[in-house]
């Protein structure tokens, strides 16, 4: 099963990368695409949040004398390629079981950005790459240097990473066997201070109207680009209060119930693993107060509540939150810092899945039958197993080549009952 998992994961990631390239090639010239608007933010009007990647792409566009959107496209494709390579090297050799399989292929993890292409190649991919690299660092010195440099960079790229610092701290405690408060722990915590300072500076020093206009004029005059959507929100949602206030009108019982179920179901396999996993070193500071990993991980998510309250892209927030949780868990599992209680396989939810046919049917429905939308007000989407390859195929081979598919019984059924 392990060798098959590695092989199929490789094919799966290659397939998703090809689809990603197709989607990005189609999207990069769309005038109102959120992915591009986020990458247009730059420092031409002054220092601002999320501007460093836009500034780099402006430099590359000028250096190679290409359109800014082309520069962004190439950067995005390279970034997704790096992320998939890191992901494969990180989890490709896992000792796999059925629950781990479900936790990796859950629709809120790898496939989500392709099921909701508005999320594809957003800046959180930088955070995922940084976290994977950090988890693989063993030297205490290299860990601290990495945090000082790359967590500061991560804040400049996408400052909400600060809401996930507890996952880095949790990894610090376990990797370095922190059993009591000492100088080493203090040094580890101090390594977060540069990134924290930058985040606070960004939060309390937004662009003013004149600076935002300068950035907009630069984009318009040099690249004929309009500062829209994410780029424009730097002005319309510049203060901390604006971030919270913008969500008030979207709240409803329906939204809260929907996302409670999305999180409960999407996180289900991971929550089950956390409930039945325990740290082997019983003396670790903080972790020694708990019998399993469930409560510690839930405590790591407390700052994320503020993240949800500050934005409406709850589908993205669920994806980001899951990625940090599953990456940390898989690291602890593969490095033998934890042990899974064998009784998990006799759990009443898991027992029926011992049957191979039942598991295959459940796997397809659970992992590829649904996904959350991007915005909190969006309903549940369905059938990414069909839509991702179908839509990518239309882009790659041309719409006219697929008229026969459009008239097929499967396509007619899909349009009638799914779309």
Secondary structure, DSSP 8 states (H G I E B T S, - for coil): -HHHHHHHHHHHHHHHHHHHHHHHHHHTT-TT-HHHHHHT--STTS--TT-HHHHHHHHHHHHHT--HHHHHHHHHHHHHHHHHHHHHHHHTT----HHHHHHHH-TTSSSHHHHSGGGTT-THHHHHHHHHHHHT---HHHHHHHIIIIIHHHHHH-GGGGGGHHHHHHHHHHHTT--S--HHHHHHHHTTHHHHHHHHHHHH----HHHHHHHHHHHHHHH-----THHHHHHHT-SHHHHHHTTGGG--HHHHHHHHHHHHHHTHHHHHHHHTEEES-TT-TTGGG-SSSHHHHHHHTTTHHHHHHT-S-HHHHHHHHHHHHHHHHHHHHHTTSEEE-GGGGGSTTTGGGGSHHHHHHHHHHHHHSEE--SSTT---EE-HHHHHHHHHHHHHH-GGGGHHHHTSHHHHHIIIII-
